[in-house]
């Protein structure tokens, strides 16, 4: 019975993108009472976590568990809304279990992304249709969700492609993850197939229409990164093939970018250009993003923070002080100096372990780097729709590959 439960849990987690897409669709058509598949994913992740910890737990795993417990307990004893504490534990601390899911032997082959490509592309195609046709029922759904925003905020969100969700993170972050994955696999075989080139160009279009800086920057970086490595670190025959494929990809990306700029409205074009111009001055971008929450500047930063979830999106909807788009600042005020040191330690150890076998962990390290950069302008470790599960799974995979280097192979390639 236990093995059967574990087997089905693997199937559920590996179908993360499909289940999450169905969940978003149900919520969009007004069936929120049935949109509970995210909880099913979390339940399956809990089973895999328990399975791993009972068999393979090491000292670092124990430290991570203690860290989670300390953050939860320190928030619980603080004097603030209990619902916010519960929300913080559920949407931030509990997600860390995917770190242990990533260390589970059944997750080693990244099936969670491979099996998610087709469902993700289908959602993006539907999202593209909804974006350009904008049926009345779809706009009513979005306007109802954005009722708390001013006209400028509503217009901004209406100009972004977001498919079944009110905000574009699911499609923009997902596009980036899948683009990186296809590029990584293509680099391993030394060429990019025609089918994969078409998929990657389509993902670039989706990311452009979602109008988010970090995913666009990540796709640009990963493309340049593999262009450079193809020139300097490939054999001569593979160099020609891979570089030729990348050249075709770049030309098509430029064409799709021109196409996207010509089909969107003037107002949307100006907004997108403003976002792209932010790449020229990263310091100014960080300053502007921090200024959104300038009322926190005079607030003292404590050792243990003010409590997990205290300044979350939940606090914003309750009309309380909130930090909704700056993960690092949110962490600093919610979990304090010690909490930030704890997270920093986990990230640093993960990166150092990954660098010890950089060829085997390059994809995971790029995903981790993407999220660490994205945290400067989004709360991407606090919202499930931003694919936080993929981030923590990649962290766990780095550790499982470390075991592989020690000749403790769980699954043969």
Secondary structure, 3 states (H helix, E strand, C coil): CHHHHHHHHHHHHHCHHHHHHHHHHHHHCCCCCCCCHHHHHHHHHHHHHHHHHHHHCCHHHHHHHHHHHHHHHHHHCCCCCHHHHHHHHHHHHHHHHHHHHHHCHHHCCCHHHHCHHHHHHHHHHHHHHHHHHCCHHHHHHHHHHCCCCCHHHHHHHHCCCCCCCCCCHHHHHHHHHHHHHHHHHHHHHCCCCHHHHHHHHHHHHHHHHHCCHHHHHHHHHHHHHHHHHHHHCCCHHHHHHHHHHHHHHHHHHHHHHHHHHHHCCHHHHHHHHHHHHHHHCHHHHHHHHHHCCHHHCCCCCCCCCCCCCCCCHHHHHCCCCCCCCCHHHHHHHHHHHHHHHHHHHHHHHHHHHHHHCHHHHHHHHHHHHHHHHHCCCCCCCCCHHHCHHHHHHHHHHHHHHHHHHCCCCCCCC
